[in-house]
Amino acid sequence: MAPFERSRTMRMPAFQRQKTVLASRHKRRIHSIVPWIQNPLQGVDKKQLVFAPRHEASTLELFFDLFFVANLATFTAYHYINNHSTLFAYIGFFAIIWVSWFHTVLHDVRFENDSIYSRVCKTIMMVVFVGFALVGSGFAPGTPQGNNNNFRILCYTLVTSRVLFSIQYSVLLFFVARAGRADLYIPLSLNVLTYVLATAAYGGLIGAFPDSKPVDEANGIYSVWWVVMALETIATIAVSCSWRMLSFKRTHLVERMGLLTLIVIGEGAIGVTKTVSRLMGKTGLDPEGCGLTLCIVLLLVATWTIYFDNHPHGHFGTIRQQIWSCLHFPIHLAIVGLAEGAQQIALARSIASKTLKLESSVVKYCLSEHLDGEKLAEKLNELIEPLHLDKKSDSLSFVGTITDDIARIEETSGICRPGLTGTTTMDLPDALQDLIRHLVAAMYSAFGMKIPLQEDVILSMVESWKLIYRYFWAAFMLLSACFLVVMILIRTTKLDAYDYVTFFVRAFVIIIAGVLLSLSATKDLMYGIMATPAILPFSVALLYIIIFSDRVGAWFANRRNIRSGDPLIGADPGHGHGHDDDHDDSGEHGAANDKQSLLVSAEPLTSSSPPHHHPHHHHQHHDSTSSPPPVPPIPTTHYNPLATWGASNTNLTNPNAPPQNPASIVPSPPTYAPARFYDAPPPPAASPPTFISPSNSPPLPAQPQAQQTYYAREQRQQQRQQQQHHGRSASQGSQGGGAGYGGYAQGQGQEYVPLQGEGQYAGHGY
């Protein structure tokens, strides 16, 4: 046969892929349809009688939170804090968007269910936050930059949001009235009235900002916004405190606050990326810039660690929970101020170092080397070139002015004549001082900071440093104080060493921050501190002192609490939704306990085996059909070789059926089961087999009267069956002299007595 023909005949058959047909392809499914509206009373917890529609935040709620952080990021990008007016505007706008978000959350965590109605309401609130973003781009109350048209838009958005809140609580009141819950008429009516009055107040402010009227910087009408917001927040919280069914006891309010805190910290992370690009995006890596950026990252990590390591996971008091939730306004404001202040300090330090280098070089060229004309212009161009002012859009407008300054210096003969002496910039000619001022303004603009040219740039820079220094340490102090109050609010056990350590260390950090803040009253001392890069590393050290002390305090307190002999509460597993631990945890919390089960027998778990009780499961499922109580096993220490193979020669589903043939028993695979006292180790090999008969069987343990009657009836029935079986197989046992599975051993007619409840026979010959 030719090689080609041989290879053709030996060719393997082509692989054919078998088509997999899913069993579900032969079925039809019911498609889910989002309802138009759902009854909010469906979310009432029947046990606690509180509104709790779900245990975790929905994706729609998280989507809505993104609009909050988008507003914050947009406002931060448009507003650089360089004076007290911009600082107050920043705090005021943050309060507006935070309070609006907070009132949305107060409704959603208690009453919102997924429906077309709830999605429409959330979409309206998203549009409202887009309106806030439009207002934030030019929000400057109390300054000449204020715009009445901008303020009217803010009033319109506030009116829209409060009208929506009034409608939502009115719809809730309708469902409550239809259900006949008269006890909720008053609190819900108060909520509706609160938002109706707030709508009227915000609507009345629209007429206070006409187009024809110029902006009055001293007008106190702006304060009405924040006064009304404070009053409506107090009213809503007071209602929930007075009527406990409207409280937040089993809601996911704690989770929502934690998620927004995470988002606010994430906004600081976005600022870090912007800062590092401003510091080293054009010039490359700088050791000091890398160190300052690392300090900002460590600040954010420390803030996250302190907050979430002490985040409450269970219920810690209805009133305290609501105080804790309101405390998040200063917490979030302090986190924003701390992150923004740290970034501005890093940028200020970079500008200060470049300014000092620039001034010292100009002083050297003019007052020491006495360069003049073209040589001086050439040195100045070499000094300016590494700044890359022409590559940044914010500083590009200063390039023409700086070029004109250098050209004028080059054309001026004798500008740095030999007789000119001095060691500071004040001794430089006016043309060189103008050049330095324009260069500093250009560097500020390159970093996103705006300083008008008509002002004294150096003085404005120094004043902005002073403000940055103050609000950074003020935010640091406020955040540390909030962390201290949080530790007091969430404590539910007796005071121990951990509590004392955390209180003392946090108070110590607050005092240190207050001392550093007070140093701003002394200009020379504050400027000396600002001239060094030590502010950010020192603040990082203070926060990590808190983290380290918390760890040491917890370790020391655990040792003392274990030795005290008092009742102990284990570490909270942290479900994250603020509920009590009376729900089913069949996930990873139960897995750790399942791993503690022992491989004690190959016998599968049956109805006669003791049930495995999971520590987290509080409910037992019973069959609907009534069945007699199980027969407890007779305690014995004798060895049954079949037990190790999981064999059972008794039909557990039908106790009256005859025993099975041991040869037909198939060993079952190993099964994890809880330890049982009747799984005893095998006896020594030399010990003879022991038979258990009715005459020598151990007595049953004491049982109640009903169970004793049942056991006696079962024993009499088993004895009758064994007597009948004895009559049929007596001749076979005597003739064969062997071990028959009918109930005899060694041909002696000795019958096998079943172990009560186990369905296993003890005896020799199996």
C-alpha positions in Angstrom: 0.0 0.0 0.0 1.3 3.4 -0.9 2.3 5.7 1.9 -0.3 8.2 0.8 -3.1 5.6 0.7 -2.0 4.2 4.1 -2.1 7.6 5.7 -5.5 8.2 4.2 -6.9 5.0 5.5 -5.5 5.7 9.0 -6.8 9.2 9.2 -8.6 9.9 12.4 -12.2 10.9 12.2 -12.9 14.6 12.4 -13.9 15.9 15.8 -17.5 16.8 15.9 -18.7 19.2 18.6 -21.7 18.1 20.4 -24.4 20.7 20.7 -25.3 21.4 24.3 -29.0 21.9 24.8 -30.0 23.7 28.0 -32.9 22.4 29.9 -34.2 25.9 30.3 -34.6 26.2 26.5 -37.7 24.1 26.7 -39.2 26.4 29.3 -40.8 29.8 29.3 -40.0 32.5 31.8 -41.9 35.4 33.3 -40.2 38.7 32.5 -39.8 41.2 35.3 -41.6 44.5 34.8 -40.8 47.5 37.0 -44.1 48.6 38.6 -45.3 52.1 38.2 -45.4 52.7 41.9 -45.0 50.6 45.0 -46.6 50.9 48.4 -44.0 52.2 50.8 -45.6 50.2 53.6 -44.3 47.0 52.0 -40.9 48.0 53.4 -42.1 48.0 57.1 -40.1 45.7 59.3 -42.9 43.7 61.1 -40.6 42.9 64.0 -39.3 46.4 64.8 -42.2 48.4 63.3 -39.8 50.7 61.3 -39.5 51.5 57.6 -36.6 49.5 56.2 -37.2 48.7 52.5 -33.8 47.1 51.9 -30.5 46.4 53.6 -28.1 48.0 51.2 -27.8 50.9 48.8 -29.2 50.4 45.4 -27.3 51.2 42.2 -29.7 54.1 41.5 -28.7 55.7 44.8 -25.0 55.2 44.0 -25.6 56.7 40.6 -27.2 59.7 42.3 -24.2 60.1 44.6 -22.0 60.7 41.6 -23.9 63.9 40.9 -22.9 65.2 44.3 -19.2 64.5 43.8 -19.4 65.9 40.2 -20.7 69.2 41.7 -18.0 69.2 44.3 -15.3 68.6 41.7 -16.6 71.3 39.3 -16.9 73.9 42.1 -13.3 73.1 43.3 -11.9 73.4 39.8 -13.5 76.9 39.4 -12.8 78.3 42.8 -9.3 78.7 44.2 -9.4 79.7 47.9 -7.1 82.7 48.2 -9.1 85.0 50.4 -11.8 84.9 53.1 -14.7 85.6 50.6 -13.8 82.6 48.4 -13.4 80.4 51.5 -16.9 81.4 52.8 -18.3 80.9 49.3 -16.8 77.4 49.2 -18.3 76.4 52.5 -21.7 77.9 51.6 -22.0 76.1 48.3 -20.8 72.8 49.9 -23.6 73.2 52.6 -26.2 73.8 49.9 -25.4 70.6 47.9 -24.8 68.5 51.0 -28.1 69.4 52.7 -30.0 68.7 49.5 -28.3 65.3 49.2 -29.0 64.6 52.9 -32.7 65.2 52.6 -32.9 63.0 49.6 -31.1 60.2 51.6 -33.4 60.6 54.6 -36.4 59.8 52.4 -34.8 57.1 50.3 -33.4 54.9 53.0 -36.8 54.6 54.6 -39.5 54.8 52.0 -38.1 54.3 48.5 -38.8 51.1 46.5 -37.8 50.4 42.9 -40.6 51.7 40.7 -41.1 54.1 37.7 -42.2 56.7 40.2 -39.0 56.5 42.3 -36.9 56.6 39.2 -38.6 59.7 37.9 -38.1 61.4 41.3 -34.4 60.5 41.3 -34.0 61.8 37.7 -35.5 65.1 38.8 -33.0 65.3 41.6 -30.2 64.6 39.2 -31.4 67.5 37.1 -31.5 69.7 40.2 -27.9 68.9 40.9 -27.0 69.8 37.3 -28.5 73.1 38.1 -26.3 73.4 41.2 -23.3 72.8 38.9 -24.4 75.7 36.8 -24.7 77.9 39.9 -21.4 76.7 41.3 -19.3 78.0 38.4 -20.1 81.6 39.4 -21.2 81.3 43.0 -19.6 84.3 44.8 -22.1 85.9 47.3 -20.9 89.0 49.1 -18.3 89.8 46.5 -18.2 92.1 43.4 -18.1 89.0 41.3 -21.6 88.0 42.4 -24.3 87.7 39.8 -28.0 88.1 40.5 -29.0 85.8 37.6 -26.8 83.1 39.2 -28.6 83.5 42.5 -32.0 83.3 41.0 -31.1 80.0 39.3 -30.1 78.7 42.7 -33.5 79.7 44.1 -35.2 77.9 41.3 -33.3 74.7 41.9 -33.9 74.8 45.6 -37.7 75.4 45.0 -37.7 72.4 42.6 -36.0 70.1 45.1 -38.3 71.1 48.0 -41.4 70.7 45.8 -40.3 67.2 45.0 -39.8 66.4 48.7 -43.3 67.7 49.5 -44.7 65.4 46.8 -42.8 62.4 48.0 -44.0 62.8 51.6 -47.6 63.5 50.4 -47.6 60.3 48.4 -46.4 58.4 51.5 -49.1 60.1 53.5 -51.7 58.9 51.0 -50.6 55.2 51.3 -50.5 55.5 55.1 -54.0 56.9 55.1 -55.3 54.2 52.9 -53.8 51.6 55.2 -55.5 53.3 58.2 -52.3 54.0 60.1 -53.6 57.1 62.0 -50.5 57.2 64.2 -48.4 58.4 61.3 -50.7 61.2 60.1 -49.2 63.8 62.3 -45.4 63.2 61.6 -45.8 62.8 57.9 -48.0 66.0 57.8 -45.3 67.8 59.7 -42.7 66.7 57.1 -45.0 67.9 54.2 -45.5 71.2 56.0 -41.7 71.6 56.6 -40.9 71.3 52.9 -43.9 73.5 51.8 -42.6 76.3 54.1 -39.1 75.8 52.8 -40.4 76.0 49.2 -42.1 79.3 50.1 -39.0 80.7 51.7 -36.8 79.9 48.7 -39.4 81.1 46.3 -39.7 84.4 48.1 -35.9 85.0 47.6 -36.3 85.0 43.8 -37.6 88.6 43.9 -34.6 89.7 46.0 -32.2 89.3 43.0 -33.6 91.3 40.1 -31.5 92.0 36.9 -32.0 95.8 37.2 -30.6 95.9 40.8 -26.8 95.8 41.2 -25.3 93.3 43.6 -25.1 94.6 47.1 -22.0 93.1 48.7 -23.2 94.0 52.2 -26.7 92.5 51.7 -27.5 89.8 54.3 -30.2 88.2 52.2 -27.8 85.4 51.3 -27.9 84.1 54.9 -31.6 83.1 54.4 -30.6 80.1 52.3 -28.5 78.5 55.1 -31.0 79.5 57.9 -33.8 77.8 56.1 -31.7 74.7 55.4 -30.8 74.4 59.0 -34.4 74.7 60.2 -35.7 72.1 57.7 -33.0 69.7 58.7 -33.7 70.1 62.4 -37.4 69.7 61.8 -37.0 66.5 59.8 -34.6 65.0 62.4 -36.9 66.0 65.2 -39.9 64.2 63.6 -37.9 61.0 63.2 -36.7 61.2 66.8 -40.2 61.8 68.2 -42.0 59.1 66.1 -39.8 56.0 66.3 -41.5 54.3 63.4 -40.0 56.9 61.2 -36.5 56.5 62.7 -33.6 55.0 60.8 -33.1 52.0 63.1 -33.0 49.2 60.5 -32.2 51.3 57.4 -29.0 51.4 55.4 -28.3 55.1 56.5 -25.0 54.1 57.9 -23.9 52.5 54.6 -25.0 55.6 52.7 -23.0 57.9 54.9 -20.0 55.6 54.6 -20.3 55.5 50.8 -20.4 59.3 50.5 -17.4 59.6 52.8 -15.6 57.2 50.5 -16.6 59.3 47.5 -15.4 62.5 49.3 -12.1 60.9 50.0 -11.9 59.8 46.4 -12.4 63.4 45.4 -9.3 64.2 47.3 -7.5 61.4 45.4 -8.5 63.1 42.1 -7.0 66.3 43.5 -3.7 64.5 44.2 -3.5 63.5 40.5 -4.0 67.1 39.5 -1.5 68.3 42.0 1.3 65.9 40.9 0.7 66.9 37.3 1.1 70.6 38.2 4.1 70.0 40.3 6.1 67.7 38.0 4.1 67.3 34.8 6.5 69.6 32.8 9.7 69.6 34.8 10.0 65.9 35.6 10.6 64.2 39.0 11.5 66.4 41.9 12.5 64.8 45.3 10.6 67.4 47.3 7.6 67.2 45.0 7.5 63.4 45.3 7.7 63.7 49.1 4.9 66.2 49.3 2.7 64.1 47.0 3.4 61.0 49.1 2.3 62.9 52.2 -1.0 63.9 50.6 -1.7 60.2 49.8 -0.8 59.2 53.3 -3.2 61.8 54.7 -6.1 60.4 52.6 -5.2 56.8 53.6 -5.0 57.8 57.3 -8.4 59.5 57.0 -9.9 56.4 55.5 -8.4 54.2 58.1 -9.5 56.2 61.1 -13.1 56.6 59.7 -13.8 53.0 58.6 -11.9 51.2 61.4 -14.4 52.8 63.7 -17.4 52.6 61.4 -20.5 51.4 63.3 -22.0 48.1 62.0 -24.8 47.5 64.4 -27.6 49.5 66.0 -26.1 51.9 68.6 -29.1 54.0 69.5 -31.9 55.7 67.6 -31.1 59.3 68.7 -27.3 58.8 68.6 -27.5 57.4 65.1 -29.2 60.5 63.8 -26.7 62.7 65.6 -24.0 60.6 64.0 -25.5 61.1 60.6 -25.8 64.9 61.0 -22.1 64.9 62.2 -21.1 63.9 58.7 -21.6 67.4 57.4 -18.5 68.7 59.4 -16.7 65.4 58.7 -17.1 65.8 54.9 -16.4 69.5 55.0 -13.2 68.8 57.0 -12.1 66.1 54.7 -12.6 68.4 51.7 -10.8 71.2 53.5 -7.9 68.9 54.6 -7.4 67.5 51.1 -7.7 70.8 49.4 -5.5 72.5 51.9 -2.8 69.9 51.6 -2.7 70.3 47.9 -2.5 74.1 48.1 0.3 73.8 50.7 2.2 71.5 48.3 1.7 74.0 45.5 2.6 76.9 47.7 5.8 75.2 48.8 6.7 74.5 45.2 6.1 78.2 44.2 7.9 79.5 47.2 11.0 77.4 46.4 11.0 78.5 42.8 10.5 82.1 43.8 13.4 82.0 46.2 15.6 80.4 43.6 14.5 83.1 41.1 15.1 86.0 43.5 18.5 84.7 44.6 19.6 84.2 41.0 18.5 87.7 39.9 20.2 89.3 42.9 23.3 87.4 42.0 23.3 88.5 38.4 22.6 92.1 39.1 24.1 93.0 42.5 27.0 90.6 42.6 28.1 90.0 39.0 26.7 93.3 37.7 25.7 91.9 34.4 24.2 94.3 31.9 22.5 94.4 28.6 22.5 91.3 26.4 24.4 89.1 28.9 21.8 89.9 31.6 18.9 89.2 29.2 20.5 85.9 28.2 20.9 84.8 31.9 17.3 85.8 32.6 16.0 83.8 29.6 18.0 80.7 30.8 16.4 81.2 34.3 12.8 81.4 32.9 13.0 78.6 30.4 12.7 75.7 32.9 9.4 77.1 34.1 7.7 76.2 30.8 5.3 79.2 31.1 4.5 79.0 27.4 3.3 75.4 27.6 0.5 76.1 30.0 -2.7 77.8 29.0 -3.2 79.6 32.3 0.3 81.2 32.2 0.4 81.8 28.5 -1.1 85.3 28.9 1.9 86.4 31.0 4.5 85.4 28.4 4.1 88.6 26.4 4.4 90.8 29.5 7.5 88.9 30.6 9.1 89.2 27.2 8.5 93.0 27.2 10.1 93.2 30.6 13.2 91.4 29.5 13.5 93.5 26.3 13.3 96.7 28.4 15.9 95.4 30.8 18.2 94.6 27.8 17.8 98.1 26.3 18.5 99.9 29.6 22.2 100.6 29.9 23.8 100.5 33.3 20.8 98.9 35.0 23.1 96.8 37.1 26.0 99.2 37.4 29.0 98.3 39.6 28.0 100.9 42.2 24.7 99.2 42.8 24.9 97.1 46.0 22.5 95.1 48.1 21.4 91.5 49.0 17.6 91.5 48.7 15.1 92.1 46.0 14.2 95.4 47.5 17.7 96.6 46.3 17.0 95.6 42.7 16.0 98.2 40.0 12.3 98.6 39.4 12.4 96.9 36.1 13.8 93.7 37.7 11.3 93.9 40.5 8.5 94.1 37.9 9.9 91.1 36.1 10.0 89.0 39.4 6.4 90.1 40.2 5.1 89.0 36.8 7.0 85.7 36.9 5.5 84.9 40.3 2.0 85.7 39.0 2.6 83.5 36.0 3.7 80.6 38.2 0.6 81.0 40.3 -1.5 81.0 37.2 0.3 77.9 35.9 -0.8 76.1 39.1 -4.4 77.2 38.7 -4.2 80.2 41.1 -5.4 83.6 39.9 -3.7 86.8 41.2 -4.5 90.1 39.4 -1.5 91.9 38.0 -2.7 95.3 39.4 -2.2 93.9 43.0 1.0 93.4 44.8 1.7 89.8 43.8 4.1 89.1 46.6 1.7 90.5 49.2 -1.2 88.6 47.8 0.9 85.4 47.7 1.8 85.8 51.4 -1.8 86.5 52.4 -3.0 83.5 50.5 -0.4 81.4 52.3 -1.7 82.6 55.6 -5.2 81.7 54.7 -4.2 78.3 53.4 -2.2 77.6 56.6 -5.2 78.6 58.8 -7.9 76.6 57.0 -5.7 73.5 56.7 -5.1 73.3 60.4 -8.7 74.3 61.1 -9.9 71.4 59.0 -7.5 69.1 60.7 -8.7 70.2 64.1 -12.4 69.8 63.1 -11.8 66.3 61.6 -10.0 65.2 64.8 -12.8 66.6 66.9 -15.4 64.8 64.8 -13.5 61.5 65.2 -13.5 62.0 68.9 -17.3 62.6 69.0 -17.8 59.6 66.8 -16.0 57.4 69.3 -18.3 58.6 72.0 -21.5 58.1 70.0 -20.8 54.5 68.8 -19.7 53.1 72.1 -22.2 50.6 73.4 -20.2 48.7 76.1 -18.4 49.5 79.3 -15.5 51.9 79.2 -12.2 50.1 78.9 -8.5 50.9 78.2 -9.2 51.2 74.5 -11.8 54.0 75.0 -9.5 55.9 77.4 -6.6 55.6 74.9 -8.6 56.8 71.9 -10.1 59.7 73.8 -6.8 60.9 75.2 -4.9 60.6 72.0 -7.5 62.3 69.9 -7.7 65.1 72.4 -4.0 65.4 72.4 -3.9 65.7 68.6 -6.7 68.4 68.7 -4.6 70.4 71.2 -1.5 70.1 69.0 -3.4 71.2 65.9 -4.9 74.2 67.9 -1.4 75.3 68.9 -0.2 75.2 65.3 -3.2 77.1 64.2 -2.6 79.8 66.8 0.9 80.3 65.3 -0.7 82.1 62.4 -1.1 85.1 64.7 2.7 85.6 64.5 3.7 86.4 61.0 7.4 85.7 61.2 6.9 82.3 62.9 4.1 81.3 60.5 6.2 82.3 57.4 9.2 80.4 58.8 7.0 77.3 59.1 5.6 77.8 55.6 9.1 78.2 54.2 9.8 74.6 55.2 8.3 71.4 53.8 7.5 70.1 57.3 3.8 70.9 57.5 2.5 67.9 55.6 4.8 65.3 57.1 3.9 66.6 60.6 0.2 66.3 60.0 0.7 62.8 58.6 2.6 61.9 61.8 -0.3 63.1 64.0 -2.9 61.0 62.1 -0.8 57.9 62.3 -0.3 58.4 66.0 -4.1 58.0 66.3 -4.0 54.8 64.2 -1.1 53.3 66.1 -2.6 54.2 69.5 -5.9 52.7 68.5 -4.2 49.4 67.7 -2.1 49.4 70.9 -5.2 50.4 73.0 -7.3 47.6 71.4 -4.6 45.0 72.1 -4.1 46.1 75.7 -7.9 46.3 76.3 -8.5 42.8 74.9 -6.0 41.3 77.3 -7.6 43.0 80.3 -11.1 42.2 79.2 -10.4 38.5 78.7 -8.9 38.3 82.2 -11.7 40.3 83.8 -14.2 37.4 83.8 -17.0 39.7 82.6 -19.2 38.8 79.7 -17.5 39.5 76.4 -18.7 40.6 73.0 -16.7 39.4 70.0 -15.5 41.7 67.2 -18.3 42.9 65.0 -18.2 41.0 61.7 -19.3 44.2 60.0 -22.3 43.6 57.8 -22.2 47.2 56.8 -25.9 48.0 56.8 -26.4 48.9 60.5 -28.8 46.2 61.3 -29.0 43.9 64.3 -27.5 40.5 63.8 -30.8 38.6 63.8 -30.7 37.7 60.1 -29.3 34.7 58.3 -25.7 34.7 57.4 -25.1 31.8 55.2 -22.1 33.4 53.4 -18.5 33.7 54.5 -19.5 34.2 58.1 -20.8 30.7 58.3 -18.0 29.2 56.3 -15.5 29.6 59.1 -17.8 27.5 61.4 -18.4 24.9 58.7 -14.6 24.3 58.5 -14.5 23.4 62.1 -16.6 20.2 61.4 -14.7 17.0 61.7 -14.5 14.1 59.2 -15.7 11.7 61.8 -17.5 9.0 59.7 -18.1 8.0 56.2 -21.8 7.6 57.0 -24.0 10.2 55.3 -26.2 12.5 57.4 -29.6 10.9 57.6 -32.7 11.6 59.5 -31.4 9.7 62.4 -28.2 11.6 62.6 -28.0 14.6 64.9 -28.7 17.8 63.1 -25.9 20.2 62.4 -26.7 23.5 64.0 -25.1 26.5 62.3 -24.3 29.2 64.8 -25.7 32.0 62.6 -29.0 30.2 61.8 -31.8 30.8 64.2 -34.6 29.0 62.4 -35.0 25.3 62.0 -37.1 23.9 59.1 -39.4 21.0 60.0 -41.3 18.7 57.8 -45.0 19.4 57.4 -45.9 15.8 58.2 -45.9 14.7 61.8 -43.3 12.1 62.7 -42.5 10.4 66.0 -39.6 11.6 67.9 -36.3 10.0 67.0 -35.0 7.1 69.0 -31.8 8.0 70.8 -28.8 5.7 70.2 -27.8 3.3 72.9 -24.5 4.4 74.3 -21.9 1.8 73.6 -18.1 1.7 73.2 -18.0 -1.5 71.1 -16.6 -1.3 67.6 -18.7 -1.9 64.5 -16.4 -2.3 61.4 -19.3 -1.3 59.1 -19.6 2.1 60.7 -16.3 3.2 59.2 -17.7 2.5 55.7 -20.9 4.2 56.1 -22.8 0.9 55.8 -26.3 0.6 57.2 -28.2 -2.6 57.0 -31.5 -1.2 58.1 -33.8 0.7 55.8 -34.2 4.1 57.6 -37.2 5.2 55.5 -39.0 1.9 56.4 -37.9 0.5 59.8 -40.1 -2.5 59.3 -38.3 -3.7 56.1 -35.9 -6.7 56.5 -32.2 -6.0 56.9 -30.0 -5.7 53.7 -27.3 -8.1 52.6 -23.9 -6.7 53.7 -22.4 -7.7 50.3 -24.8 -5.4 48.5 -23.8 -2.4 50.6 -21.8 0.1 48.7 -19.4 2.3 50.7 -20.4 6.0 50.6 -17.9 8.8 50.1 -16.5 10.7 53.1 -18.9 13.2 54.5 -18.3 16.1 56.8 -20.5 15.8 59.9 -20.4 17.0 63.4 -18.8 14.8 66.0 -20.9 12.0 67.6 -20.4 10.3 70.8 -21.2 6.8 69.4 -18.3 7.0 66.8 -15.8 5.3 69.2 -12.4 4.1 68.1 -12.0 0.4 67.3 -11.1 -1.9 70.2 -7.8 -4.0 70.3 -7.7 -6.8 67.7 -7.5 -9.5 70.3 -10.8 -8.7 71.9 -13.6 -11.1 70.8 -16.7 -9.8 69.1 -19.4 -8.9 71.5 -23.1 -9.5 70.7 -25.8 -7.2 71.9 -29.0 -9.0 72.7 -32.1 -7.8 74.5 -30.8 -9.5 77.7 -27.5 -7.7 77.9 -28.2 -4.4 76.1 -27.5 -1.3 78.1 -30.5 0.4 79.6 -32.0 3.4 77.8 -31.5 6.8 79.2 -34.3 8.3 81.2 -36.9 9.8 78.8 -40.2 11.6 79.3 -43.3 9.5 79.8 -44.6 10.0 76.2 -41.2 9.0 74.8 -40.9 6.0 77.1 -44.3 4.7 75.9 -43.2 5.2 72.3 -39.9 3.4 72.9 -41.6 0.4 74.6 -44.1 0.1 71.7 -41.2 0.1 69.2 -39.3 -2.5 71.1 -42.3 -4.8 71.3 -42.8 -4.5 67.6 -39.1 -5.2 66.9 -39.2 -8.3 69.2 -42.2 -9.7 67.3 -40.5 -9.2 63.9 -37.3 -10.8 65.2 -39.2 -13.8 66.6 -40.9 -14.3 63.2 -37.6 -14.0 61.4 -36.0 -16.4 63.9 -38.5 -19.1 63.0 -37.8 -18.8 59.3 -34.0 -18.9 59.5 -33.3 -21.2 62.5 -32.8 -24.3 60.4 -30.4 -22.5 58.0 -28.3 -21.2 60.9 -28.0 -24.7 62.6 -27.3 -26.6 59.4 -24.7 -24.2 57.9 -23.0 -23.3 61.1 -22.0 -20.1 59.5 -22.9 -16.5 59.8 -26.2 -15.7 58.2 -27.4 -12.2 57.7 -30.9 -13.3 58.8 -30.0 -12.6 62.4 -27.8 -15.4 63.6 -24.0 -15.7 64.3 -21.8 -18.8 64.3 -24.8 -21.0 63.9 -25.9 -20.5 67.5 -29.2 -18.8 66.8 -28.1 -15.7 68.5 -30.2 -12.8 67.1 -28.8 -9.3 66.3 -30.5 -6.4 68.1 -30.4 -3.1 66.2 -28.8 -0.1 67.9 -31.6 2.2 68.7 -31.8 5.1 66.2 -28.8 4.1 64.2 -30.2 1.4 62.0 -26.9 -0.6 62.4 -26.5 -4.2 63.7 -23.6 -5.1 66.0 -22.3 -8.6 65.7 -19.6 -10.9 64.3 -19.9 -12.3 60.8 -21.1 -9.2 58.9 
